[in-house]
């Protein structure tokens, strides 16, 4: 397991985050738009 920091949840950041979570990594996200993170909450339970 790796720890990853993603800055910005645009198209690339969002896709990267989903893939890293599915691989079992710990992901930290920085973005000023909280709504961009809403759909990622259920994914962390993989």
Secondary structure, 3 states (H helix, E strand, C coil): CCEEEEECCCHHHHHHHHHHHHCCCEEEEECCCHHHHHHHCHHHHC
